[in-house]
Amino acid sequence: MAGYLPFDESNLIALYEKVKISVVSFFFFFSFNSFILLVNLIIEKTYQFFLGSTYF
């Protein structure tokens, strides 16, 4: 029974594709949201600089 897997090859390939897609979308989601957060912070700091505000 060494090397026996209860899956056939097509099911393993489908499972691998699902895991690969979910991992890529997971990292893209967080990297994209962190990018948007940084852009918003830069824009906010720029407006505060030009308006002379010392809010931060």
Backbone torsions as a table, in degrees:
resi	resn	phi	psi	omega
1	MET	NA	4.5	179.7
2	ALA	-66.6	132.8	179.3
3	GLY	82.3	6.8	-178.8
4	TYR	-82.0	130.5	173.7
5	LEU	-120.4	137.0	-178.9
6	PRO	-78.9	22.6	179.0
7	PHE	-123.8	145.6	170.4
8	ASP	-87.5	172.6	-171.0
9	GLU	-64.4	-38.7	-177.8
10	SER	-66.7	-36.8	177.8
11	ASN	-68.1	-37.7	178.1
12	LEU	-65.5	-40.7	179.1
13	ILE	-65.4	-41.6	178.4
14	ALA	-64.2	-41.6	178.2
15	LEU	-64.2	-42.4	178.4
16	TYR	-61.1	-42.5	179.9
17	GLU	-64.6	-40.5	178.7
18	LYS	-64.0	-43.8	179.6
19	VAL	-65.2	-42.4	-179.7
20	LYS	-62.3	-43.9	-180.0
21	ILE	-65.7	-42.1	-178.1
22	SER	-68.1	-37.0	179.0
23	VAL	-68.2	-43.7	179.3
24	VAL	-63.4	-44.2	-179.5
25	SER	-68.1	-32.8	177.8
26	PHE	-62.4	-49.8	-179.0
27	PHE	-70.1	-35.6	178.0
28	PHE	-64.6	-40.9	-179.0
29	PHE	-59.8	-48.3	-177.1
30	PHE	-74.1	-35.8	178.9
31	SER	-69.7	-36.9	178.5
32	PHE	-67.6	-42.5	179.6
33	ASN	-66.7	-36.9	177.2
34	SER	-67.8	-35.3	176.2
35	PHE	-63.4	-45.2	178.7
36	ILE	-62.7	-40.5	178.4
37	LEU	-61.9	-43.7	178.8
38	LEU	-64.4	-41.0	178.6
39	VAL	-63.0	-42.8	179.1
40	ASN	-63.8	-39.5	177.9
41	LEU	-65.6	-40.9	179.3
42	ILE	-64.6	-43.1	179.2
43	ILE	-63.7	-42.3	-179.9
44	GLU	-64.1	-42.8	178.7
45	LYS	-64.8	-37.4	179.9
46	THR	-64.9	-45.3	178.0
47	TYR	-62.3	-41.2	-179.8
48	GLN	-66.1	-36.3	179.3
49	PHE	-64.6	-45.3	-177.2
50	PHE	-74.6	-25.9	178.6
51	LEU	-88.2	-9.0	179.2
52	GLY	77.5	18.3	-179.0
53	SER	-80.9	144.5	176.9
54	THR	-114.9	41.9	-178.3
55	TYR	-66.4	-38.1	178.6
56	PHE	-111.6	NA	NA
